[in-house]
């Protein structure tokens, strides 16, 4: 898996919800932090059970969703 730090204003929980609607599964990273104020802009991308030819289109969908959240 890869850990990704998104833009500061990204809420990865919302990204997770929207990505799932587009067939992309990610895991928001807030649950892995043990601090009082958990950062919301981290998420985890798993790739071990994804066919190689599906990874690039999934990343492209995810990037498109992130751009819409930032606008």
N, C-alpha and C positions, 0 to 999 in steps of 0.2 A: 504494500500500500504506500501511498504518498500522503504526507501531511501538507496541506496548502494553507498559506496565510493569505486571505483575500484582502481587498481594500478595507481600510479602517471602518468605513461606514456599512460594510456588508454584515447582514444578519444571516449566518449560515443555516439557522433553523428555518428561515423563510426560503432560502435557496434550496434546502433539502426538500421542502414541500413542493415547490415549483418544479424542481428537477424530476421528482418522482412522477409528476403529471406528464412529463415529456419522456418517460421511460429511462431516466438516468437515476441511479441509486447512489447517494453519497451519505456520509455520516457527519452530522454537525459535531464540532470538536468541543463545544462547551462542557459536555459531560465528563471530559477527561481532565479538566482543570479543577484544582482543589482550593482555589483562592476565593476570597469574598466576592470580588468583581471579576467574573469569568469573561474572558474575551469571546466575542460572538463571531468573529470573522475568520475562524479556523475551521477547516473541514478535512475529512479523510476520504481519499479516493482509493478504493480497492480495485485490483485488476486481475487477480489470479484466476478468477472463474469466468472471465470475459473473453470471448473469442477476439483474437488480435484485430481482425478487421472491423470490429464494433467499437474499439477504443477511441479512435480519432473522431468518428461522428458523435460519440457521446461527449467528448471534450468540447467539440464545437457547439453542441447544444447547451452545455453548461456555460460556456463563455457568453453565448447569446443571452442567456437568462441573467447572468451577472451584469451585463451591459444594460439590460432593461431595468434592473434593480437600482443601478447607479444613476439613472436619468430621472 
